[in-house]
Amino acid sequence: MFEIRRYSENDKDEWNQFVATSKNGTFLFDRGYMDYHSDRFTDHSLMFYHAGKLIALLPANEDDGVLYSHQGLTYGGLITGVSVTAAKALMIFREMNDYLREQNFKKVIYKVIPWIYHRLPAEEDIYAIYKECNARLLTRDISSTIFLKNQLRWTNGRRCGINKARNNGVTVSMSEDYSSFWTILENNLLSKYGVHPVHSLQEMTLLKSRFPHNIQLYLALKDGIAIAGTVLYLTPQVIHTQYISANPLGKHLCAIDAIFNVIFHDDRFTGYPYLDFGKSTEDNGHILNESLIFQKEGFGGRGVCYDWYEWTL
């Protein structure tokens, strides 16, 4: 039997300490990150105890009788400690479903944590939701990931881009100038898709202040003016490109190629197994943005899936 407790603010330190030592937690599950947009969601995160010891967490929110793997996060299934075996995971989901029925939930929508983010293998949850919950696949997105110790050769277009940027005086470095990059990012997203970034400049500045070592910005400059950039999220296993964008001049001068050439040769990232460019799909995975994934695959990225499941209670 497990004790299942709904998270409260008083549990913050215990929650964060567990995430830091878990098999598959990243800084996105730290309450300092999760709670920056707490006004948008009704949190219903769960904590699982066995023999008085915390062994698992589920970042979650509720909405109209549905428990969601937290909708404010890109991924976010069960976060587990090393003591969680396959048999314990089965029991966790069995008892969690009982708890949710008692709380009058009707359905669960569950996002798994892609395996590249695991410090130790942690896919017991995927087996458990299949066996105990009769879960069905709801959404499958595809991301592009590079194994940094076994990189594929860049395409000719990407390699030529490096030379073009260099010959036109484009320089690349780490930066704290998020404002300049956000101007590029917002203009690009509005003109191309009619949308705004998931994070406002103020929100990203706040998160950077809370996680200064986990969030980094690289900018490409031409004559001292920003023309392209990428925001990186650094987790124990993965360098994740949270945002990539260039203005028209940056695109013309292949500034993105120059940025990733610097990142792939930066000693700061020695020891990271993977670089994840993120998803290239729309409409719950039914539409592949071929031009976007073409660029990522040109750097040597290949497919890793981000899956969502659902089950009724």
C-alpha positions as semicolon CSV with decimal commas, in nm:
position;residue;x (nm);y (nm);z (nm)
1;M;0,000;0,000;0,000
2;F;0,111;0,353;-0,078
3;E;0,025;0,682;0,081
4;I;-0,081;0,923;-0,194
5;R;-0,064;1,289;-0,101
6;R;-0,164;1,592;-0,305
7;Y;0,120;1,841;-0,329
8;S;0,101;2,161;-0,127
9;E;0,333;2,458;-0,092
10;N;0,464;2,311;0,235
11;D;0,606;2,017;0,038
12;K;0,821;2,234;-0,187
13;D;1,162;2,150;-0,040
14;E;1,092;1,778;-0,019
15;W;0,960;1,779;-0,377
16;N;1,264;1,963;-0,514
17;Q;1,513;1,745;-0,328
18;F;1,351;1,433;-0,469
19;V;1,355;1,567;-0,827
20;A;1,727;1,640;-0,796
21;T;1,811;1,279;-0,702
22;S;1,550;1,095;-0,910
23;K;1,609;0,862;-1,204
24;N;1,440;1,088;-1,457
25;G;1,377;1,434;-1,313
26;T;1,497;1,759;-1,472
27;F;1,489;2,119;-1,355
28;L;1,156;2,165;-1,535
29;F;1,000;1,968;-1,247
30;D;1,153;2,189;-0,979
31;R;0,873;2,394;-0,825
32;G;1,069;2,709;-0,903
33;Y;1,011;2,631;-1,270
34;M;0,668;2,467;-1,254
35;D;0,509;2,737;-1,044
36;Y;0,608;3,040;-1,252
37;H;0,271;3,003;-1,428
38;S;0,073;2,858;-1,137
39;D;-0,203;3,113;-1,196
40;R;-0,289;2,941;-1,526
41;F;-0,344;2,591;-1,386
42;T;-0,511;2,420;-1,091
43;D;-0,226;2,210;-0,960
44;H;-0,304;1,854;-0,857
45;S;0,045;1,708;-0,841
46;L;0,080;1,385;-0,645
47;M;0,343;1,247;-0,408
48;F;0,374;0,873;-0,343
49;Y;0,513;0,735;-0,018
50;H;0,604;0,376;0,071
51;A;0,685;0,286;0,431
52;G;0,700;0,658;0,507
53;K;0,953;0,733;0,233
54;L;0,887;0,942;-0,078
55;I;0,945;0,721;-0,384
56;A;0,768;0,896;-0,675
57;L;0,609;1,221;-0,792
58;L;0,357;1,307;-1,061
59;P;0,354;1,671;-1,180
60;A;-0,012;1,727;-1,272
61;N;-0,301;1,967;-1,293
62;E;-0,677;1,918;-1,305
63;D;-0,937;2,060;-1,540
64;D;-1,303;1,960;-1,569
65;G;-1,267;1,610;-1,425
66;V;-0,945;1,530;-1,611
67;L;-0,605;1,483;-1,449
68;Y;-0,333;1,602;-1,687
69;S;0,037;1,539;-1,679
70;H;0,111;1,902;-1,619
71;Q;-0,010;2,105;-1,916
72;G;0,252;2,371;-1,856
73;L;0,535;2,126;-1,928
74;T;0,661;1,975;-2,252
75;Y;0,692;1,633;-2,091
76;G;0,612;1,510;-1,746
77;G;0,519;1,158;-1,639
78;L;0,598;0,976;-1,317
79;I;0,926;1,088;-1,159
80;T;1,077;0,794;-0,974
81;G;1,352;0,709;-0,734
82;V;1,584;0,412;-0,775
83;S;1,366;0,195;-0,550
84;V;1,074;0,196;-0,798
85;T;1,069;-0,141;-0,971
86;A;0,825;-0,261;-1,236
87;A;0,608;-0,428;-0,971
88;K;0,597;-0,111;-0,761
89;A;0,505;0,097;-1,065
90;L;0,208;-0,133;-1,129
91;M;0,093;-0,081;-0,772
92;I;0,142;0,296;-0,795
93;F;-0,086;0,330;-1,096
94;R;-0,341;0,084;-0,958
95;E;-0,371;0,277;-0,635
96;M;-0,350;0,615;-0,807
97;N;-0,649;0,522;-1,021
98;D;-0,843;0,430;-0,705
99;Y;-0,747;0,765;-0,552
100;L;-0,856;0,953;-0,864
101;R;-1,192;0,777;-0,875
102;E;-1,251;0,877;-0,514
103;Q;-1,171;1,236;-0,616
104;N;-1,431;1,212;-0,897
105;F;-1,184;1,225;-1,185
106;K;-1,310;1,072;-1,508
107;K;-0,996;1,052;-1,722
108;V;-0,617;1,086;-1,720
109;I;-0,402;1,240;-1,995
110;Y;-0,043;1,137;-1,938
111;K;0,280;1,257;-2,099
112;V;0,583;1,031;-2,070
113;I;0,934;1,165;-2,016
114;P;1,139;1,081;-2,329
115;W;1,408;0,828;-2,248
116;I;1,695;1,058;-2,347
117;Y;1,620;1,262;-2,033
118;H;1,661;0,962;-1,799
119;R;1,972;0,938;-1,583
120;L;1,882;0,573;-1,526
121;P;1,628;0,362;-1,719
122;A;1,282;0,467;-1,598
123;E;1,016;0,337;-1,835
124;E;0,832;0,133;-1,574
125;D;0,548;0,381;-1,608
126;I;0,494;0,303;-1,977
127;Y;0,453;-0,065;-1,897
128;A;0,229;0,012;-1,600
129;I;-0,016;0,233;-1,790
130;Y;-0,042;-0,036;-2,058
131;K;-0,108;-0,318;-1,811
132;E;-0,303;-0,144;-1,535
133;C;-0,475;0,142;-1,715
134;N;-0,543;0,010;-2,064
135;A;-0,395;0,338;-2,186
136;R;-0,418;0,433;-2,552
137;L;-0,180;0,648;-2,749
138;L;-0,327;0,995;-2,783
139;T;-0,047;1,200;-2,939
140;R;0,292;1,117;-3,086
141;D;0,527;1,402;-3,174
142;I;0,871;1,355;-3,326
143;S;1,179;1,540;-3,210
144;S;1,526;1,542;-3,364
145;T;1,813;1,432;-3,142
146;I;2,188;1,405;-3,190
147;F;2,405;1,149;-3,009
148;L;2,696;1,383;-2,943
149;K;2,957;1,105;-2,930
150;N;2,831;0,956;-3,255
151;Q;2,737;1,254;-3,469
152;L;2,628;1,222;-3,829
153;R;2,795;1,438;-4,089
154;W;2,617;1,766;-4,154
155;T;2,457;1,808;-4,496
156;N;2,643;2,013;-4,756
157;G;2,398;2,301;-4,710
158;R;2,465;2,325;-4,337
159;R;2,845;2,308;-4,386
160;C;2,832;2,576;-4,656
161;G;2,628;2,789;-4,418
162;I;2,913;2,794;-4,167
163;N;3,151;2,932;-4,430
164;K;2,899;3,190;-4,547
165;A;2,846;3,317;-4,194
166;R;3,219;3,329;-4,125
167;N;3,298;3,507;-4,452
168;N;3,037;3,773;-4,373
169;G;3,176;3,850;-4,029
170;V;2,909;3,675;-3,819
171;T;3,030;3,610;-3,464
172;V;2,876;3,383;-3,200
173;S;2,895;3,389;-2,821
174;M;2,700;3,327;-2,504
175;S;2,491;3,627;-2,407
176;E;2,257;3,770;-2,145
177;D;2,078;3,989;-2,401
178;Y;1,745;3,806;-2,394
179;S;1,562;4,122;-2,496
180;S;1,732;4,138;-2,838
181;F;1,669;3,770;-2,899
182;W;1,304;3,796;-2,794
183;T;1,249;4,070;-3,050
184;I;1,380;3,836;-3,322
185;L;1,181;3,542;-3,186
186;E;0,850;3,725;-3,153
187;N;0,873;3,889;-3,495
188;N;0,959;3,555;-3,654
189;L;0,676;3,361;-3,489
190;L;0,418;3,631;-3,559
191;S;0,509;3,665;-3,925
192;K;0,534;3,291;-3,989
193;Y;0,269;3,135;-3,764
194;G;0,073;3,422;-3,609
195;V;0,166;3,313;-3,255
196;H;0,376;3,434;-2,962
197;P;0,648;3,239;-2,781
198;V;0,526;3,011;-2,502
199;H;0,726;3,225;-2,259
200;S;0,714;3,602;-2,248
201;L;1,043;3,789;-2,214
202;Q;0,957;3,863;-1,851
203;E;0,888;3,497;-1,779
204;M;1,210;3,380;-1,942
205;T;1,409;3,644;-1,756
206;L;1,254;3,522;-1,430
207;L;1,333;3,157;-1,507
208;K;1,689;3,247;-1,607
209;S;1,734;3,420;-1,270
210;R;1,611;3,107;-1,090
211;F;1,810;2,859;-1,300
212;P;2,117;3,049;-1,421
213;H;2,319;2,734;-1,497
214;N;2,037;2,547;-1,671
215;I;1,925;2,820;-1,914
216;Q;2,175;2,967;-2,160
217;L;2,146;3,198;-2,460
218;Y;2,375;3,196;-2,764
219;L;2,356;3,491;-3,003
220;A;2,494;3,546;-3,351
221;L;2,596;3,906;-3,419
222;K;2,664;4,102;-3,735
223;D;2,842;4,433;-3,676
224;G;2,747;4,405;-3,308
225;I;2,374;4,358;-3,373
226;A;2,190;4,036;-3,289
227;I;2,062;3,853;-3,598
228;A;1,993;3,503;-3,461
229;G;2,001;3,301;-3,141
230;T;1,903;2,992;-2,947
231;V;1,795;2,940;-2,587
232;L;1,931;2,616;-2,443
233;Y;1,783;2,419;-2,153
234;L;2,057;2,212;-1,990
235;T;1,948;1,898;-1,805
236;P;2,179;1,621;-1,678
237;Q;2,157;1,421;-2,002
238;V;2,037;1,664;-2,266
239;I;2,114;1,999;-2,424
240;H;1,765;2,101;-2,539
241;T;1,703;2,387;-2,781
242;Q;1,401;2,557;-2,628
243;Y;1,396;2,833;-2,892
244;I;1,581;2,888;-3,220
245;S;1,521;3,195;-3,435
246;A;1,682;3,428;-3,686
247;N;1,577;3,755;-3,845
248;P;1,584;3,791;-4,228
249;L;1,951;3,892;-4,230
250;G;2,037;3,607;-3,995
251;K;1,866;3,360;-4,227
252;H;2,041;3,503;-4,531
253;L;2,382;3,478;-4,362
254;C;2,317;3,126;-4,223
255;A;2,368;3,249;-3,867
256;I;2,193;2,943;-3,716
257;D;2,454;2,717;-3,877
258;A;2,727;2,929;-3,719
259;I;2,561;2,910;-3,377
260;F;2,544;2,531;-3,371
261;N;2,894;2,497;-3,503
262;V;3,008;2,687;-3,194
263;I;2,782;2,490;-2,957
264;F;2,902;2,152;-3,089
265;H;3,263;2,256;-3,028
266;D;3,210;2,430;-2,692
267;D;3,401;2,263;-2,408
268;R;3,118;2,359;-2,170
269;F;2,913;2,077;-2,318
270;T;3,170;1,799;-2,298
271;G;3,004;1,506;-2,127
272;Y;2,647;1,568;-2,242
273;P;2,521;1,258;-2,426
274;Y;2,246;1,422;-2,632
275;L;2,134;1,741;-2,802
276;D;1,759;1,754;-2,859
277;F;1,623;2,003;-3,113
278;G;1,264;1,954;-2,999
279;K;0,945;1,871;-3,183
280;S;0,866;1,945;-3,547
281;T;0,499;1,849;-3,548
282;E;0,164;2,024;-3,527
283;D;-0,197;1,921;-3,463
284;N;-0,111;1,657;-3,201
285;G;0,150;1,500;-3,425
286;H;-0,070;1,464;-3,732
287;I;0,120;1,730;-3,930
288;L;0,494;1,709;-3,985
289;N;0,659;2,047;-4,040
290;E;0,892;1,920;-4,309
291;S;1,090;2,239;-4,357
292;L;1,157;2,264;-3,984
293;I;1,265;1,904;-3,938
294;F;1,472;1,926;-4,259
295;Q;1,688;2,192;-4,094
296;K;1,731;1,983;-3,777
297;E;1,810;1,668;-3,970
298;G;2,066;1,867;-4,168
299;F;2,265;1,894;-3,845
300;G;2,245;1,517;-3,799
301;G;1,934;1,499;-3,581
302;R;1,726;1,181;-3,592
303;G;1,393;1,084;-3,442
304;V;1,293;1,055;-3,077
305;C;0,921;1,047;-3,001
306;Y;0,729;1,245;-2,738
307;D;0,416;1,047;-2,648
308;W;0,089;1,130;-2,470
309;Y;-0,151;0,860;-2,349
310;E;-0,501;0,864;-2,205
311;W;-0,724;0,631;-2,008
312;T;-1,068;0,653;-1,853
313;L;-1,138;0,586;-1,488
